[in-house]
Amino acid sequence: MSLRGRTLSFAVTLLYVFSGAALAQITDFTEWTQITDPFDADFTGSVISTQATLTAGNGAIADMTDIAYQSVDGLTPATATSGYSFDPASDFALGIDYTLTFSGSPIGLLALGLGIGEDAAGANSAGIALGTVNGVAAGKFAGAARVGDVDKPEQETTLDSSLSGSLFVSYDATSGDITVGASQTPGAANATATTTFNAIQDEWAGGDLLVAFFLRSESPTGWLGGGTGEAVFSNLRISEGAATEVPEPASLVLMGIGGLAMLSRKRTQ
């Protein structure tokens, strides 16, 4: 290879390594961040590298209260100091397994889901969820989305909710479509049923997208206690695209720029 060819090849390598290298998988949940909206002592969470557990305790939790783990530690990927996000200029698809178990005599409404969005508050977000009533799966898996903190109409799939299975989210960069779906089988490669929010990402602000999975005390009654509910999430897999570590490591970027300048000087000698 010529000196110019070696220089260009090394330059490409530097740009990849020093500008936030893409990762095939993001499977270590200890690198994720727990969030609550708002905080409630009866919602708790814990993680090990391969799985995350979210628990609704034996106490009343106000409706529309959430606990979640998200893939960045800031309000948005742009303000995060660590974590992983997805570039909206590229397609991606991911799935996760879940198991929801109950003990005692649970009363109330509890929902579980997986979503993507631009912010921790879910103001611009879309995802797939299932609902439970008194510890029993109820209704269909359904897609939900928000634009500017305003709910879009819920979109039901054709698949009955189940207390274990797989949840899926995929994103098409060309159309801005976000497709969500589910399977009643943990470890499934594909969703059994899906629904699509057409061009919804085009209605958002255009920022990088984070991932989150959650438990929610659901309207109108909320989770009333009488028992506990425990959701275990595992086997997060990215079947298309790649996540990017955030933020861009600034010191390494400077090293990359310096290296490119040095290569440029060598080429002109």
C-alpha positions as CSV (number, residue, x, y, z in Angstrom):
1,M,0.0,0.0,0.0
2,S,1.3,3.5,-0.8
3,L,2.1,6.0,2.0
4,R,-1.1,8.0,1.0
5,G,-3.2,4.8,1.2
6,R,-1.8,3.9,4.6
7,T,-2.4,7.5,5.7
8,L,-6.0,7.5,4.7
9,S,-6.6,4.1,6.2
10,F,-5.1,5.2,9.5
11,A,-7.2,8.4,9.4
12,V,-10.4,6.4,9.0
13,T,-9.4,4.2,12.0
14,L,-8.7,7.3,14.1
15,L,-12.1,8.8,13.3
16,Y,-13.8,5.6,14.2
17,V,-11.9,5.0,17.5
18,F,-11.9,8.6,18.7
19,S,-15.4,9.8,17.9
20,G,-17.5,7.4,20.0
21,A,-17.1,3.9,18.5
22,A,-20.3,2.0,17.7
23,L,-21.0,-1.1,19.7
24,A,-22.8,-4.2,18.5
25,Q,-24.5,-4.9,21.9
26,I,-25.1,-3.1,25.2
27,T,-25.7,-6.0,27.5
28,D,-24.2,-4.8,30.9
29,F,-27.2,-3.4,32.8
30,T,-24.8,-2.1,35.6
31,E,-24.0,0.7,33.1
32,W,-27.6,1.8,32.9
33,T,-29.3,4.4,35.0
34,Q,-32.4,4.0,37.3
35,I,-35.0,6.8,37.0
36,T,-38.3,7.4,38.8
37,D,-41.1,9.7,37.8
38,P,-41.9,10.7,40.5
39,F,-40.0,8.8,43.2
40,D,-42.1,6.3,45.2
41,A,-40.5,4.1,47.9
42,D,-42.7,1.2,46.9
43,F,-41.0,1.1,43.5
44,T,-37.5,-0.4,43.7
45,G,-34.9,-1.7,41.2
46,S,-31.6,-3.6,41.1
47,V,-29.2,-4.8,38.4
48,I,-26.5,-7.3,37.8
49,S,-24.6,-7.4,34.5
50,T,-27.0,-9.7,32.7
51,Q,-30.4,-8.7,34.1
52,A,-32.4,-5.9,35.7
53,T,-35.2,-6.2,38.3
54,L,-38.0,-3.7,38.9
55,T,-40.4,-4.3,41.8
56,A,-43.7,-2.9,42.9
57,G,-43.9,-3.3,46.7
58,N,-46.9,-4.0,48.9
59,G,-48.1,-0.5,49.1
60,A,-50.2,2.0,47.1
61,I,-48.4,3.8,44.3
62,A,-50.1,6.8,42.6
63,D,-51.2,6.2,39.1
64,M,-48.9,7.2,36.3
65,T,-45.8,6.8,38.5
66,D,-42.9,5.1,36.8
67,I,-39.6,3.3,37.6
68,A,-37.3,2.5,34.8
69,Y,-33.7,1.8,33.7
70,Q,-32.5,3.9,30.8
71,S,-29.4,3.6,28.7
72,V,-27.9,7.1,29.5
73,D,-27.4,9.0,32.7
74,G,-28.8,12.4,31.7
75,L,-32.1,13.9,30.8
76,T,-31.2,13.4,27.1
77,P,-28.3,11.7,25.3
78,A,-26.9,15.1,24.5
79,T,-26.6,16.0,28.2
80,A,-25.4,12.5,29.4
81,T,-22.0,11.9,30.8
82,S,-22.2,8.1,30.2
83,G,-24.3,5.4,28.6
84,Y,-25.4,4.4,25.1
85,S,-27.7,5.9,22.5
86,F,-28.7,5.4,18.9
87,D,-28.1,7.8,16.0
88,P,-31.4,8.7,14.3
89,A,-29.6,8.8,11.0
90,S,-29.3,5.0,11.0
91,D,-31.7,2.1,11.2
92,F,-31.7,-0.1,14.3
93,A,-33.8,-2.8,15.9
94,L,-33.6,-4.4,19.4
95,G,-35.5,-6.7,21.7
96,I,-35.5,-7.7,25.3
97,D,-36.9,-10.6,27.4
98,Y,-39.1,-10.1,30.4
99,T,-40.8,-12.1,33.1
100,L,-43.4,-10.5,35.5
101,T,-44.4,-12.5,38.6
102,F,-46.7,-11.6,41.5
103,S,-46.9,-12.7,45.1
104,G,-49.6,-12.2,47.8
105,S,-53.0,-10.9,46.7
106,P,-52.1,-8.0,44.3
107,I,-54.7,-5.3,43.7
108,G,-54.6,-2.6,41.0
109,L,-53.1,-1.9,37.6
110,L,-49.5,-2.4,36.7
111,A,-47.9,-2.0,33.3
112,L,-44.6,-3.1,31.9
113,G,-42.8,-2.0,28.7
114,L,-39.9,-1.1,26.5
115,G,-39.4,2.2,24.7
116,I,-37.1,4.5,22.9
117,G,-37.0,8.3,23.0
118,E,-35.1,11.5,23.1
119,D,-35.5,12.3,26.8
120,A,-35.9,10.6,30.2
121,A,-39.3,12.1,30.8
122,G,-40.7,10.4,27.7
123,A,-41.9,13.7,26.2
124,N,-40.8,12.4,22.8
125,S,-41.0,8.6,22.9
126,A,-42.5,5.4,21.6
127,G,-42.8,1.9,22.9
128,I,-44.6,-1.3,23.5
129,A,-46.4,-2.2,26.8
130,L,-48.6,-4.7,28.4
131,G,-51.1,-4.2,31.3
132,T,-52.0,-6.3,34.3
133,V,-55.1,-6.2,36.6
134,N,-54.8,-7.7,40.0
135,G,-51.7,-9.7,38.9
136,V,-53.3,-11.1,35.7
137,A,-52.2,-10.1,32.2
138,A,-55.1,-8.1,30.6
139,G,-55.9,-7.0,27.1
140,K,-53.5,-6.8,24.1
141,F,-49.9,-5.7,23.8
142,A,-50.2,-2.1,22.7
143,G,-48.0,0.6,21.3
144,A,-47.9,4.1,22.9
145,A,-46.2,7.3,21.8
146,R,-45.8,10.9,22.7
147,V,-44.8,14.1,20.9
148,G,-43.9,17.1,22.9
149,D,-45.4,15.5,26.0
150,V,-48.7,14.9,24.3
151,D,-50.0,11.4,24.0
152,K,-50.7,9.9,20.6
153,P,-53.7,7.5,20.3
154,E,-52.8,4.0,21.7
155,Q,-52.3,1.4,19.0
156,E,-53.2,-2.2,20.0
157,T,-51.6,-5.2,18.4
158,T,-53.5,-8.4,17.8
159,L,-51.5,-10.4,20.4
160,D,-52.9,-11.0,23.9
161,S,-50.7,-9.8,26.8
162,S,-48.7,-12.4,28.7
163,L,-46.6,-12.3,31.9
164,S,-43.5,-13.4,30.1
165,G,-42.1,-13.0,26.6
166,S,-40.1,-10.6,24.4
167,L,-40.6,-6.9,23.5
168,F,-39.3,-5.3,20.3
169,V,-38.6,-1.9,19.0
170,S,-37.3,-1.0,15.5
171,Y,-36.5,2.3,13.8
172,D,-36.4,3.2,10.1
173,A,-34.2,6.3,9.5
174,T,-35.6,7.0,6.0
175,S,-39.2,7.2,7.0
176,G,-38.9,8.1,10.7
177,D,-41.2,5.1,11.4
178,I,-41.0,3.4,14.8
179,T,-42.4,-0.2,14.9
180,V,-43.1,-1.9,18.2
181,G,-44.2,-5.4,18.9
182,A,-44.1,-8.4,21.1
183,S,-43.9,-12.2,21.4
184,Q,-45.2,-14.4,24.2
185,T,-41.9,-16.4,23.9
186,P,-38.8,-15.3,25.8
187,G,-35.8,-15.3,23.4
188,A,-37.9,-14.9,20.3
189,A,-36.1,-13.7,17.2
190,N,-39.0,-11.6,16.0
191,A,-42.3,-10.1,17.2
192,T,-45.5,-12.1,16.7
193,A,-47.5,-8.9,16.3
194,T,-46.5,-5.3,15.7
195,T,-47.8,-1.8,15.2
196,T,-46.1,1.2,13.6
197,F,-46.1,4.9,14.4
198,N,-45.6,6.4,11.0
199,A,-43.0,9.2,10.6
200,I,-43.2,9.9,14.3
201,Q,-39.5,10.6,14.7
202,D,-39.8,13.4,12.2
203,E,-42.1,15.1,14.7
204,W,-39.5,15.0,17.4
205,A,-36.5,17.3,17.9
206,G,-34.0,15.1,15.9
207,G,-31.7,14.2,18.8
208,D,-30.1,10.8,19.5
209,L,-32.4,8.1,20.9
210,L,-32.0,6.3,24.3
211,V,-33.6,3.0,25.3
212,A,-35.6,2.3,28.5
213,F,-37.6,-0.4,30.1
214,F,-40.1,0.3,32.9
215,L,-42.8,-0.6,35.3
216,R,-45.8,1.8,35.7
217,S,-48.6,2.2,38.2
218,E,-51.3,2.5,35.6
219,S,-54.4,4.7,35.4
220,P,-57.1,5.0,36.5
221,T,-56.7,3.2,39.9
222,G,-52.9,2.7,40.0
223,W,-51.1,-0.1,41.9
224,L,-52.8,-0.6,45.3
225,G,-50.6,-3.2,46.9
226,G,-51.9,-6.3,48.7
227,G,-48.9,-8.2,47.2
228,T,-45.8,-7.5,45.1
229,G,-45.0,-7.5,41.4
230,E,-41.5,-8.2,40.1
231,A,-40.4,-7.7,36.6
232,V,-37.0,-9.2,35.4
233,F,-35.6,-8.0,32.1
234,S,-32.8,-9.8,30.4
235,N,-31.3,-10.8,27.0
236,L,-31.2,-7.4,25.5
237,R,-30.2,-7.9,21.9
238,I,-29.6,-5.6,19.0
239,S,-30.5,-7.3,15.8
240,E,-29.8,-4.4,13.4
241,G,-27.6,-1.3,13.7
242,A,-25.4,-0.5,16.7
243,A,-25.4,1.6,19.8
244,T,-22.9,4.4,20.4
245,E,-21.2,5.2,23.6
246,V,-21.8,8.7,24.9
247,P,-20.5,11.3,25.3
248,E,-17.8,11.6,22.7
249,P,-14.6,11.3,24.7
250,A,-13.2,14.8,24.1
251,S,-9.6,14.1,25.1
252,L,-9.4,11.2,22.7
253,V,-10.9,13.3,19.9
254,L,-8.1,15.8,20.4
255,M,-5.6,13.0,20.2
256,G,-7.2,11.9,17.0
257,I,-7.1,15.4,15.5
258,G,-3.4,15.7,16.5
259,G,-2.7,12.3,14.9
260,L,-4.3,13.4,11.7
261,A,-2.4,16.6,11.6
262,M,0.9,14.7,12.1
263,L,-0.1,12.4,9.2
264,S,-0.9,15.4,7.0
265,R,2.6,16.9,7.7
266,K,4.3,13.6,6.8
267,R,2.4,13.4,3.6
268,T,3.6,16.9,2.5
269,Q,7.2,16.3,3.3
